[in-house]
């Protein structure tokens, strides 16, 4: 007998429907799965058989064939356990399989028949809604994230028996409710006022936050670079619902939600410099989102930037420019979102004390050159603000006076972001850093005197066309912070001073 169920599979951060066809015929007991199943899918036959028997149902002693359609796309993960088990029970005349077509099912089965959570429940629910299905049936732990998707039933179950009773009409499954907020911000409870001195660096962080710009801080050890970076999320504006949904999808696909609902706080990711290529930008034999995608709509902090492998850093060039990561495999190409703010920190030299007013540098010119050569020109070109963070003198460290609190700065940042949202309404761009070349020409027009100043600077420093555009974007942000439509010469002058490594 033939039975059909519906499930879903992940492709990047989105999902697509997978038809699960189960056919049982007379013959020697055999269990075959076709449709390009990956290892975990092939092993489903062992889990499913034990789960069915330990749940008190009869497992057919027949030849069983399971087809996962579309057959030309590779399937991976244990989410197909539940629909395969339900298809086998329906094909074995366990109950009437009629309601299957209205619901998508996904869930990993333990040997006892209990349901375990799967990755990408939010994306699965969204795909089911787009397909016009009535609802989805998921493990209890996945209910909170999937319930974020409105307009569709999200039914949760604890074991195989509950799912069988639901489709048999003997019992109802509980409707899931959206879960609480999930926070991936490190150093909660910190404030930018905690940082003594460094007023110019704080100003640069404000500009970066207001326009979504990438920033590189250069200074000796202990000057406060890491403190500043960890406090950047405290001055970023709150995420919109669309941004929260995008970020939650990434964490759902990565399996990091752990029963929570929307990610409502901007992520802050700080990988160690020993990270691999796949760890930073995503990939692997079974592709997963990397740190730059986990920082989507948030902050990616790379401390000790030159210590990262050069091959790893060069992989950042395309994501920083396009806001996406594309992973190509022989049979498929996957795209992950990667619109994050890059915040990097480095020492001016290997020993860290080049230019220090009191401590002498012990590095040779060759060592300094090799250290800085780990950062390529094209990579530095994509970082809008290069900021010097000098050592803080004792007078400032011991002063009772503190700087502006994060809330005050965040209020100014939100005003600037609101101006940008209105400016770019309907274009898909949310901040000045995302402007295209055409938008730069349209929204960053300069007066005669201001244009002459920028021309002189670009010619003198030999800046690239990309650096020119980024100066204009930063100048546009500085003007937005003062709620001015006109870009003045002082805005351009401040933007130019943030290109110190171009000199």
C-alpha positions, 0 to 999 in steps of 0.5 A: 500500500502507498502512503504520502506525507509532507515534510521539508528540507533546508536550503540556506536559511529557507526551506522547501517542501519534500514529499515523503512517499512510503510503499509497502509490498509483499516480499522479503523484509527490506527497507530502502530509502531513495531520493539522495538521502545523506547518512543521517537520513539513511540511518532513519530506518533503524530509529524508525523501526525501534520507535514504532515498535517501542510505541506499541505499534506493529512494524510491517514485515514487508519490503518498504520503499521510501522516496523523498521528492524532489529526488534530485536534491540531496537530503540531510538531517534527522527531521524525516524520521517522523514523516517516514514513521507516519507513512509506514504506519499509514501504509500498513493500515494503521489508520486513515492517511487522509489528513497528511496532505494538510500538514507538514511534519518534521522531527527526529525520533528516539528509539523510545518514540520520543520526538527530539528537536530539529534545525530550521523549524522557523523556516519549515513553518514559513515554507508550509505557510507559503505552500498553503498548508493548514499547519505543521507538526513539530517536536515540543522544543521547536514550537516556540520558534515556529509559532513566530510564523503567523497564519498557520497552525503549529502543532507540537507533540512529545512522542510518536503516539501523540502524532498518531492519535492526532491524525487518527482523530482520537486526540488533539495536539497542543498549539504552540505559542511564540517563545520569549526573547533570545539574546546573543549579546555578550557583556549585558549590563555594560555601558559606554560610559564605563570607558575612560577617555577615548572620546575620539574613538567613542565618536567614531563608534557613534558614527559607525553605529548610525550608518552601519559602517565597518570600523577598525581600531588600532592601538596599544594593548590595554588602550580599551579597544575590546571594551569599546567593541563590546559596548557597541551593541548598547548604542545600536538601534533596536531591530525591526520585526523583519530584521529579527525574523531574518536573524532568527532564521539563521539561528534556527537553521544553526540549531542555536535557539534552544526553545526560544522565540525571536532573536530581538537583541542584535547579535554580537559574535567574537570568534577566536583568531584560530577559526577556520574558513568554514567557521567564519564564513560558513560551509563544511561537508554539510553546509552551516552558517558561519560566524559572519552569518550568525552576526547578521544584523549585529556585530562581528568583532575580530580581535587581534585582526592580523593574527587571523589567517590571511586566507580566512580574512580574504574570504570576508571581502565578498560578504562585506561588499554584498551582505551575503555569503555564497557557498558553492558545491558540486550539486547545489549553491547555498546563500546565507545572509551576512549583513553585519557590522565588522568591528576589528581591533589590532596593535600597531606592531607585533609588540604593540607599542609603536608610537607609544609616548612612554614605552619604546617599540622593540620591533624591527621595520621588517617585522612591522611590515610583515605584521601589517602586510597580513591585511590586504589593501582590498580588505582595508578598503572595505572598512569605512572607519580606521581609528587610532585608540591611543593609551589613556593617560593616568589623569583620565583613568583616575578622573571621577567624571564619566562620559556620555551613557549609551542611552544618550548616544543611542538616542542620537543614533536612532534619530539618524537611522530613522532619517535613513529609513525614510530616505531609503524606504522601499529600496531594501537598504536600511542604512548609509553603509548599504548604499549602491554607487547610484545612491551615493551619487543621488544622496551624497551631493557636494557643494563646490567648496566641499567637492574641491576639498575631497578631490584634493584629498583623494588625489593626494592620498591616491585613494581608490574609487571604493574608498571615495564612495565610503568617505561620502557614505560616512560624511552622509552619516555625520550629516544625518547625526546632525539632522542636516540634508546638506553635506558640509566640508567639515563632514567630509574632513571628519570622514577623511580622518577616519581613513588613517591607514590609507595614508 
